[in-house]
Amino acid sequence: MILEKRIKQSNFHEVYQKILEQNAVKSEVIYKNKKDSGNVQIDPSNNNGKFVIGEGIYEFKIKFDVANNGVARIMNDHGIQVARIKGGADLFERYQDISFEDLDFTNKLRRYGTNDLAIIVNKMGEWALITFLNIESESHGAYGDLIEFKWKIIQ
């Protein structure tokens, strides 16, 4: 519906409008996964680093970036707050052991390695966990930017 509305109200050149339409479709098909858990590889240089997991009150709009090989970032943007448990990737399966009071959500962005656990809280107060399986940076010698991660939405 949003795409149809944009097309009807557009004053843009036809070529530019076609690019906008293609980007909107890619954002829905490639950069979104409505499942409660999963594993994905993305190039955070595309789609402005945005990837959406879940749906409804369990939706998390996450913005990723690659700092260098082995280090990814998640921004406190798009209605989420992020914290990190350094070396806490093993808590992914034991999330009941996480103490909410010990988490720090005060930074604009958080840096994560493959041994760290990302804790994300959306505007609805729902939680998601992310661990990184692989992080590569083109600017640091990799073929391209790549983030492979798994997630779990806690319901």
C-alpha positions in Angstrom: 0.0 0.0 0.0 2.8 2.4 0.9 4.5 1.5 -2.4 1.3 2.2 -4.4 0.8 5.5 -2.6 4.4 6.6 -3.4 4.0 5.7 -7.1 0.7 7.6 -7.4 2.1 10.8 -5.7 5.5 10.7 -7.3 6.9 13.7 -9.2 10.2 11.9 -9.8 11.7 11.0 -13.1 10.7 7.5 -14.2 14.2 6.0 -13.8 14.6 7.4 -10.3 11.1 6.2 -9.3 11.9 2.7 -10.6 15.0 2.6 -8.4 12.9 3.6 -5.4 10.4 0.8 -6.1 13.2 -1.8 -6.5 14.8 -0.6 -3.2 11.4 -0.9 -1.4 10.9 -4.4 -2.6 14.5 -5.5 -1.7 14.0 -4.0 1.8 11.0 -6.3 2.3 12.4 -9.4 0.7 16.1 -9.4 1.3 16.5 -7.3 4.5 13.7 -8.6 6.6 12.9 -11.9 8.3 9.7 -12.2 10.3 10.8 -15.4 12.1 11.5 -15.5 15.9 14.9 -16.9 15.4 17.3 -17.5 12.5 20.7 -17.2 11.0 21.6 -14.8 8.1 24.5 -13.3 6.2 24.2 -9.7 5.1 26.4 -7.0 3.5 25.9 -4.1 5.9 27.1 -1.7 3.1 23.7 -2.3 1.5 20.3 -1.1 2.6 22.1 1.4 4.9 23.0 -1.5 7.2 19.3 -2.1 8.1 17.9 -5.5 8.8 14.5 -6.2 10.4 13.7 -9.3 12.4 10.3 -10.3 13.8 7.0 -8.7 13.3 4.3 -6.8 15.2 5.3 -6.0 18.8 8.3 -8.3 18.3 9.8 -6.3 15.4 13.3 -5.1 15.7 14.8 -2.7 13.1 18.5 -3.1 13.5 21.2 -1.0 11.8 24.5 -2.8 11.5 28.0 -1.6 10.5 31.4 -3.2 10.2 34.2 -1.6 12.1 36.9 -4.0 11.0 37.5 -7.8 10.6 36.0 -9.3 13.7 34.1 -6.2 14.9 30.6 -5.2 14.1 28.5 -2.3 15.4 24.8 -2.0 16.1 23.3 1.5 16.4 20.8 2.7 19.0 18.5 3.8 16.1 15.1 2.9 14.7 13.4 2.4 18.0 15.8 0.0 19.7 18.2 0.2 22.6 21.3 -2.1 22.6 23.6 -3.4 25.2 26.6 -5.8 25.1 27.8 -8.6 27.3 31.4 -8.9 26.5 32.3 -12.6 26.1 28.7 -13.5 26.7 27.9 -15.4 23.5 27.4 -18.5 25.5 24.4 -16.8 27.2 22.5 -17.0 23.9 21.0 -20.3 24.9 20.9 -19.5 28.7 19.3 -16.0 28.4 17.5 -16.6 31.7 20.9 -16.0 33.4 21.1 -12.4 32.1 20.5 -9.7 34.7 18.7 -6.8 33.2 20.0 -4.5 35.9 23.6 -5.1 35.0 23.1 -4.1 31.3 24.2 -0.7 30.0 22.1 0.9 27.2 23.6 4.4 27.4 25.8 4.4 24.3 24.8 5.5 20.7 26.3 2.4 19.3 27.9 -0.8 20.6 30.8 -2.8 19.2 30.6 -6.6 19.1 33.0 -9.4 18.4 32.1 -13.0 17.8 32.3 -13.9 21.5 29.9 -11.1 22.6 26.2 -11.1 23.1 24.0 -8.3 21.8 20.9 -7.6 23.8 18.3 -5.5 22.0 15.1 -4.0 23.5 12.5 -2.5 21.2 9.9 0.3 21.9 7.4 -2.3 23.1 9.8 -3.6 25.7 10.5 -6.9 23.9 13.9 -8.5 23.8 16.1 -10.0 21.1 19.5 -11.6 21.4 22.2 -11.6 18.7 25.5 -13.4 18.4 27.9 -12.9 15.5 29.2 -15.9 13.7 31.5 -14.0 11.2 32.4 -10.4 10.6 34.5 -9.2 7.6 35.5 -5.8 6.5 36.4 -4.9 2.9 38.4 -1.9 4.1 40.6 -4.3 6.2 41.4 -6.7 3.5 38.3 -8.9 3.1 36.6 -9.4 -0.2 33.6 -7.4 1.0 31.7 -6.4 4.1 29.9 -9.3 5.7 28.1 -9.9 8.9 26.8 -13.4 9.7 24.7 -13.5 12.8 22.0 -15.5 14.5 19.1 -14.1 16.5 16.5 -15.1 18.9 13.4 -13.1 20.0 12.5 -13.7 23.6 8.7 -14.1 24.0 
